[in-house]
Structures are given as C-alpha cells and as structure tokens.
Amino acid sequence: MVNIFFYVKGKFLVSECENSKAEKYGDFLNYPKSHMEVWDEKYYKKYHVDFDYFPRGRVVYNVKEKCYYIYHDKCIEDLSKILEQYKNDKYKILEDFHYQCHKCNKNYVI
C-alpha cells in the first residue's frame, strides 16, 4: 500500500491504495492524489485550515529497491501507527521539507 497522511491532533488521517492501483512515477509507485486534493475533499470543512497547516507525510514504493520510503514532517515524532502496516517490508524513514506544517515552515502565512 502507498498513501498520504496527515497528523491532526494526535491522530493519523490516511488515504491509501494498493500498489497495483498506484500511480507510476519513475521508479516509484505513488498515491494518485495530492495532499491538497484529499484535504479539500475530506477534511477542509471539518478543520477550516489549508492542507499544509498540520504535519503530513507520504509513503511511496521504490520498485527497483523493493522498498517503501516513508516521508514525513519532523513534527511527527511517533510514526508507529504508520509503520505497523510495513513491519514485514523493507522501508526507509525520511524527513522531507515538502511536508512542513505551519510550525516548521517559517514562510507559512495563516
């Protein structure tokens, strides 16, 4: 499974799909929707902030390496709920500046 996730008030909000339904991007399989699309469709009406307000991340699969890459905002200190799904798979955990929340992004405008 590949996914995107948000970390909102101590809870993960995950949108995922099986690798067979993922979007191919070079050597990677990727969840087919952006954080902004998913946020606007599912969560904006509830939280009334933009998609990049809360910490977020993405899990992609590298086909050549047969390895999941788990990208996340550094504000998410405990990824155990996300990692449960990949405990029997090879994975790498990486911080990425693309997934900065309003606290981490010095240029964030509310």
N, C-alpha and C positions, 0 to 999 in steps of 0.2 A: 504494500500500500504506500502511496505517496500522499502528501497532504499539505495543507497550510493550517496554521493555528494562530489563535490569539490567546493571550493570558490576561483574563479580566477578573479582577477582584478575587484572586486566588484560585481561579477555575480556568481550565483549558476549554476553548471553543474550537472544535476541529472539523474541518471539511476534508474529506478524503475520497480516494478512488483506488481501485485495484490497478496494479501496474499495466495490465492489459488494456485499460481504458485511459491511461495517462497520455499526455502529450509528449512527443519525442522532441528533444532539443539538444542537438549534437549527440554526445554520448550519454545524455541524461534522459530520464523519464520524469516528467514534471506534472503536478496537479494542473489541470487545464484552465482554471480561473485564477484571477489575481486576488490579492487581499482586498483591494478596493471593491471589486465586483461582489465578492462574498459578503463583505461588511455591509455594503449598501443593500443587498438583497435580504440579509438575515438579521442584522444587528443594529443598524443605524437608528431605526425607530425606537428601539429599546434604550440605547445608551446616549444618543444625541451628541456624539462626537465623531470626528473623522476616523477612518480606518487605521491611521498611524498614531493615534493617541495612546493606545495600550501596547504593551510589549507583544511581539508576534514572532513567528518563525515559519519555516518551510522544511519539509522532508522530501528530498529528491533521490532518485536511484541512478547510480552510475552503472550502466550496462557492462562496460568493459571491465571495471574493477569488481563487479558484483557486490557493490557496497552502497549503503544508504548514507547520504550526507544530511545531517540534521543542523540546519542553520537556525540561529536564534538570537534574540535581543539579550544583551548581557544582564538585563534586569531580571530575567528568568533564571533564578539560581537552582531550582529543582525541576529537572526535566524527567523525573522518574515516571510520571504518568504517560508521557510520550514514548519513553524508552521501553516500556512494558511490551509494546507491540513489536519491537525489534530485538528482543532479548536473544532470539535464536539466529539472528542475522549479523553480518558484518556491518558496522556503522562507524561514522566519524562525527563528532560533535564540533561544530564550528560557530564562532560568533561572526556576524556579518553586519556591516554598517547600514545595509539596506533595511534592516529590521530594527531600527531605532524607534523607541517610543518617545513621547513628548519630553520625558525626563532626560533621556540620553541625547536627544538631538538639540544642540544649542541654538539652532536656527528655527526651531518649531514655533509657529505662530498659532495661538488659540483664537 
